[in-house]
Amino acid sequence: GEDTGSVFVVRNVANMVVNTDFNLMGALQFAVEYLEIPHILVCGHYDCGGIRASMEKKDHVPPLENWLRNIRDVYRLHRNELDAIVDPEQRHRRLVELNVVEQCINLFKTGVIQRQRVQTFKSGQPYTTPRIHACVFDPNTGDLHRLDVDFHKYISELHDIYDLYIMDEDEVRE
């Protein structure tokens, strides 16, 4: 059996990583700095009510509307791809996936993740931690699958904007 506390879970509507969500940010800091978790899974699910609500042309009134705006921002970032999908259910499924990816990227932007990754890099461990994984659960089939995401590509494109720590050129590695 697993030890108590081997999985630390934080849940919210549509698995969002929002920097003003102090509950999530506090839990993230505790998990990374004190529990020293080696992996973070961002797990969305198809048939997600939060994703569906964000796709409606409707004011869901605050505080829910304020929350859903973050999902609409994900749609905006990927509008060309999503608008090219004719079938509404397939568009929904793709937005679920893209939302998971964007929330993983939001994790990489946080100071606590960057700080821990720099520290584990400098300690000579085989890989930096925590490692971040994008997953989607399909409630119709019971399948959980990992999304194939090249986070190195995203990080290299965004590091000039979001990096909080400067690494020497000879220290940088994949």
Short mmCIF file of the C-alpha atoms (twelve columns), coordinates in Angstrom:
data_MODEL
# 
_entry.id   MODEL 
# 
loop_
_atom_site.group_PDB 
_atom_site.id 
_atom_site.type_symbol 
_atom_site.label_atom_id 
_atom_site.label_alt_id 
_atom_site.label_comp_id 
_atom_site.label_asym_id 
_atom_site.label_seq_id 
_atom_site.Cartn_x 
_atom_site.Cartn_y 
_atom_site.Cartn_z 
_atom_site.pdbx_PDB_model_num 
ATOM 1   C CA . GLY A 1   0.000   0.000  0.000   1 
ATOM 2   C CA . GLU A 2   0.892   3.611  -0.470  1 
ATOM 3   C CA . ASP A 3   1.927   5.777  2.442   1 
ATOM 4   C CA . THR A 4   -0.555  8.341  3.657   1 
ATOM 5   C CA . GLY A 5   0.167   11.603 1.898   1 
ATOM 6   C CA . SER A 6   1.802   10.028 -1.143  1 
ATOM 7   C CA . VAL A 7   -0.663  11.954 -3.337  1 
ATOM 8   C CA . PHE A 8   -1.387  15.596 -2.590  1 
ATOM 9   C CA . VAL A 9   -4.492  16.758 -4.445  1 
ATOM 10  C CA . VAL A 10  -5.764  20.262 -5.194  1 
ATOM 11  C CA . ARG A 11  -8.985  20.623 -7.185  1 
ATOM 12  C CA . ASN A 12  -10.891 23.522 -8.668  1 
ATOM 13  C CA . VAL A 13  -13.246 24.269 -11.557 1 
ATOM 14  C CA . ALA A 14  -11.552 23.233 -14.837 1 
ATOM 15  C CA . ASN A 15  -8.158  22.432 -13.230 1 
ATOM 16  C CA . MET A 16  -6.980  26.032 -13.456 1 
ATOM 17  C CA . VAL A 17  -3.604  27.357 -12.304 1 
ATOM 18  C CA . VAL A 18  -4.413  31.018 -11.674 1 
ATOM 19  C CA . ASN A 19  -1.811  33.149 -9.939  1 
ATOM 20  C CA . THR A 20  -4.438  34.957 -7.836  1 
ATOM 21  C CA . ASP A 21  -5.797  31.665 -6.440  1 
ATOM 22  C CA . PHE A 22  -4.065  31.833 -3.071  1 
ATOM 23  C CA . ASN A 23  -5.421  28.450 -2.007  1 
ATOM 24  C CA . LEU A 24  -3.753  26.795 -4.997  1 
ATOM 25  C CA . MET A 25  -0.584  28.860 -4.689  1 
ATOM 26  C CA . GLY A 26  -0.279  28.040 -0.973  1 
ATOM 27  C CA . ALA A 27  -0.853  24.336 -1.603  1 
ATOM 28  C CA . LEU A 28  1.680   24.428 -4.457  1 
ATOM 29  C CA . GLN A 29  4.305   26.084 -2.267  1 
ATOM 30  C CA . PHE A 30  3.694   23.581 0.550   1 
ATOM 31  C CA . ALA A 31  3.867   20.613 -1.830  1 
ATOM 32  C CA . VAL A 32  7.019   21.772 -3.597  1 
ATOM 33  C CA . GLU A 33  9.017   23.327 -0.744  1 
ATOM 34  C CA . TYR A 34  8.028   21.154 2.206   1 
ATOM 35  C CA . LEU A 35  6.818   17.857 0.767   1 
ATOM 36  C CA . GLU A 36  9.397   18.078 -2.068  1 
ATOM 37  C CA . ILE A 37  7.058   16.394 -4.516  1 
ATOM 38  C CA . PRO A 38  8.897   15.129 -7.604  1 
ATOM 39  C CA . HIS A 39  5.919   15.222 -10.003 1 
ATOM 40  C CA . ILE A 40  2.886   17.411 -10.660 1 
ATOM 41  C CA . LEU A 41  0.031   16.106 -12.773 1 
ATOM 42  C CA . VAL A 42  -2.431  18.588 -14.206 1 
ATOM 43  C CA . CYS A 43  -5.418  16.425 -15.006 1 
ATOM 44  C CA . GLY A 44  -8.393  17.688 -16.961 1 
ATOM 45  C CA . HIS A 45  -11.359 15.645 -18.072 1 
ATOM 46  C CA . TYR A 46  -13.571 15.525 -21.113 1 
ATOM 47  C CA . ASP A 47  -17.190 16.576 -20.609 1 
ATOM 48  C CA . CYS A 48  -15.935 19.294 -18.246 1 
ATOM 49  C CA . GLY A 49  -18.690 21.625 -17.101 1 
ATOM 50  C CA . GLY A 50  -16.292 24.518 -16.577 1 
ATOM 51  C CA . ILE A 51  -14.940 24.230 -20.116 1 
ATOM 52  C CA . ARG A 52  -18.483 23.938 -21.507 1 
ATOM 53  C CA . ALA A 53  -19.642 26.981 -19.526 1 
ATOM 54  C CA . SER A 54  -16.687 29.024 -20.839 1 
ATOM 55  C CA . MET A 55  -17.755 28.260 -24.421 1 
ATOM 56  C CA . GLU A 56  -21.263 29.647 -23.890 1 
ATOM 57  C CA . LYS A 57  -22.111 33.191 -24.907 1 
ATOM 58  C CA . LYS A 58  -23.491 33.878 -21.446 1 
ATOM 59  C CA . ASP A 59  -22.600 35.882 -18.347 1 
ATOM 60  C CA . HIS A 60  -22.330 33.354 -15.525 1 
ATOM 61  C CA . VAL A 61  -21.914 36.273 -13.060 1 
ATOM 62  C CA . PRO A 62  -19.053 36.601 -10.595 1 
ATOM 63  C CA . PRO A 63  -17.238 34.881 -9.110  1 
ATOM 64  C CA . LEU A 64  -17.730 32.065 -11.663 1 
ATOM 65  C CA . GLU A 65  -17.589 34.436 -14.640 1 
ATOM 66  C CA . ASN A 66  -14.253 35.833 -13.429 1 
ATOM 67  C CA . TRP A 67  -12.913 32.271 -13.270 1 
ATOM 68  C CA . LEU A 68  -14.246 31.255 -16.687 1 
ATOM 69  C CA . ARG A 69  -12.567 34.259 -18.298 1 
ATOM 70  C CA . ASN A 70  -9.251  32.448 -17.779 1 
ATOM 71  C CA . ILE A 71  -10.536 29.556 -19.904 1 
ATOM 72  C CA . ARG A 72  -11.748 32.001 -22.542 1 
ATOM 73  C CA . ASP A 73  -8.193  33.346 -22.615 1 
ATOM 74  C CA . VAL A 74  -6.979  29.823 -23.429 1 
ATOM 75  C CA . TYR A 75  -9.506  29.751 -26.283 1 
ATOM 76  C CA . ARG A 76  -8.200  33.125 -27.493 1 
ATOM 77  C CA . LEU A 77  -4.616  31.844 -27.517 1 
ATOM 78  C CA . HIS A 78  -5.627  28.839 -29.642 1 
ATOM 79  C CA . ARG A 79  -8.540  30.346 -31.546 1 
ATOM 80  C CA . ASN A 80  -7.354  29.462 -35.046 1 
ATOM 81  C CA . GLU A 81  -6.942  25.791 -34.186 1 
ATOM 82  C CA . LEU A 82  -10.202 25.581 -32.226 1 
ATOM 83  C CA . ASP A 83  -12.332 27.479 -34.749 1 
ATOM 84  C CA . ALA A 84  -11.116 25.129 -37.493 1 
ATOM 85  C CA . ILE A 85  -12.740 22.190 -35.646 1 
ATOM 86  C CA . VAL A 86  -16.285 21.926 -37.014 1 
ATOM 87  C CA . ASP A 87  -17.701 19.355 -34.588 1 
ATOM 88  C CA . PRO A 88  -18.579 21.124 -31.287 1 
ATOM 89  C CA . GLU A 89  -17.808 18.026 -29.197 1 
ATOM 90  C CA . GLN A 90  -14.369 17.625 -30.775 1 
ATOM 91  C CA . ARG A 91  -13.754 21.363 -30.253 1 
ATOM 92  C CA . HIS A 92  -14.708 20.935 -26.587 1 
ATOM 93  C CA . ARG A 93  -12.332 17.967 -26.214 1 
ATOM 94  C CA . ARG A 94  -9.482  19.907 -27.796 1 
ATOM 95  C CA . LEU A 95  -10.104 22.915 -25.540 1 
ATOM 96  C CA . VAL A 96  -9.964  20.569 -22.529 1 
ATOM 97  C CA . GLU A 97  -6.544  19.385 -23.746 1 
ATOM 98  C CA . LEU A 98  -5.249  22.867 -24.561 1 
ATOM 99  C CA . ASN A 99  -6.444  24.145 -21.200 1 
ATOM 100 C CA . VAL A 100 -4.436  21.427 -19.440 1 
ATOM 101 C CA . VAL A 101 -1.338  22.395 -21.427 1 
ATOM 102 C CA . GLU A 102 -1.774  26.092 -20.617 1 
ATOM 103 C CA . GLN A 103 -2.218  25.328 -16.918 1 
ATOM 104 C CA . CYS A 104 1.017   23.314 -16.983 1 
ATOM 105 C CA . ILE A 105 2.732   26.320 -18.551 1 
ATOM 106 C CA . ASN A 106 1.246   28.486 -15.793 1 
ATOM 107 C CA . LEU A 107 2.939   26.182 -13.272 1 
ATOM 108 C CA . PHE A 108 6.294   26.659 -15.014 1 
ATOM 109 C CA . LYS A 109 5.811   30.438 -14.642 1 
ATOM 110 C CA . THR A 110 5.610   30.328 -10.841 1 
ATOM 111 C CA . GLY A 111 8.524   31.303 -8.657  1 
ATOM 112 C CA . VAL A 112 8.196   28.235 -6.419  1 
ATOM 113 C CA . ILE A 113 8.500   25.844 -9.385  1 
ATOM 114 C CA . GLN A 114 11.358  27.786 -10.957 1 
ATOM 115 C CA . ARG A 115 13.223  28.001 -7.653  1 
ATOM 116 C CA . GLN A 116 12.933  24.259 -7.009  1 
ATOM 117 C CA . ARG A 117 13.941  23.372 -10.560 1 
ATOM 118 C CA . VAL A 118 17.033  25.597 -10.299 1 
ATOM 119 C CA . GLN A 119 17.944  24.040 -6.931  1 
ATOM 120 C CA . THR A 120 17.538  20.461 -8.179  1 
ATOM 121 C CA . PHE A 121 19.469  21.335 -11.331 1 
ATOM 122 C CA . LYS A 122 22.383  22.643 -9.292  1 
ATOM 123 C CA . SER A 123 22.324  19.627 -6.966  1 
ATOM 124 C CA . GLY A 124 23.299  17.357 -9.867  1 
ATOM 125 C CA . GLN A 125 20.174  15.212 -9.774  1 
ATOM 126 C CA . PRO A 126 19.406  13.285 -12.988 1 
ATOM 127 C CA . TYR A 127 16.529  15.665 -13.811 1 
ATOM 128 C CA . THR A 128 15.047  18.820 -12.368 1 
ATOM 129 C CA . THR A 129 11.979  18.563 -10.194 1 
ATOM 130 C CA . PRO A 130 9.155   18.879 -9.983  1 
ATOM 131 C CA . ARG A 131 8.411   17.391 -13.361 1 
ATOM 132 C CA . ILE A 132 5.091   18.556 -14.774 1 
ATOM 133 C CA . HIS A 133 2.773   16.210 -16.668 1 
ATOM 134 C CA . ALA A 134 -0.328  17.050 -18.712 1 
ATOM 135 C CA . CYS A 135 -3.094  14.422 -18.451 1 
ATOM 136 C CA . VAL A 136 -6.723  14.060 -19.491 1 
ATOM 137 C CA . PHE A 137 -9.272  11.629 -18.094 1 
ATOM 138 C CA . ASP A 138 -12.093 10.354 -20.283 1 
ATOM 139 C CA . PRO A 139 -15.092 9.589  -18.014 1 
ATOM 140 C CA . ASN A 140 -16.839 7.702  -20.849 1 
ATOM 141 C CA . THR A 141 -14.069 5.106  -21.175 1 
ATOM 142 C CA . GLY A 142 -12.279 5.357  -17.829 1 
ATOM 143 C CA . ASP A 143 -9.015  6.020  -19.693 1 
ATOM 144 C CA . LEU A 144 -6.390  8.414  -18.419 1 
ATOM 145 C CA . HIS A 145 -3.873  9.496  -21.003 1 
ATOM 146 C CA . ARG A 146 -0.838  11.711 -20.922 1 
ATOM 147 C CA . LEU A 147 -0.781  14.469 -23.510 1 
ATOM 148 C CA . ASP A 148 2.283   14.555 -25.725 1 
ATOM 149 C CA . VAL A 149 3.614   18.042 -24.988 1 
ATOM 150 C CA . ASP A 150 7.100   19.388 -25.677 1 
ATOM 151 C CA . PHE A 151 7.435   21.631 -22.622 1 
ATOM 152 C CA . HIS A 152 11.075  22.355 -23.499 1 
ATOM 153 C CA . LYS A 153 9.806   24.129 -26.623 1 
ATOM 154 C CA . TYR A 154 7.351   26.235 -24.637 1 
ATOM 155 C CA . ILE A 155 9.908   27.065 -21.956 1 
ATOM 156 C CA . SER A 156 12.534  28.078 -24.510 1 
ATOM 157 C CA . GLU A 157 10.022  30.358 -26.255 1 
ATOM 158 C CA . LEU A 158 8.819   31.966 -23.016 1 
ATOM 159 C CA . HIS A 159 11.888  32.068 -20.780 1 
ATOM 160 C CA . ASP A 160 12.834  35.636 -21.751 1 
ATOM 161 C CA . ILE A 161 9.458   36.789 -20.401 1 
ATOM 162 C CA . TYR A 162 8.829   34.541 -17.418 1 
ATOM 163 C CA . ASP A 163 12.184  33.339 -16.060 1 
ATOM 164 C CA . LEU A 164 12.723  34.637 -12.533 1 
ATOM 165 C CA . TYR A 165 16.220  33.195 -12.124 1 
ATOM 166 C CA . ILE A 166 19.300  33.784 -14.271 1 
ATOM 167 C CA . MET A 167 21.372  30.688 -14.996 1 
ATOM 168 C CA . ASP A 168 24.905  30.843 -16.351 1 
ATOM 169 C CA . GLU A 169 25.064  29.804 -20.015 1 
ATOM 170 C CA . ASP A 170 27.288  26.815 -19.172 1 
ATOM 171 C CA . GLU A 171 24.755  25.634 -16.546 1 
ATOM 172 C CA . VAL A 172 21.764  25.373 -18.865 1 
ATOM 173 C CA . ARG A 173 20.725  21.854 -19.850 1 
ATOM 174 C CA . GLU A 174 17.552  20.134 -20.980 1 
# 
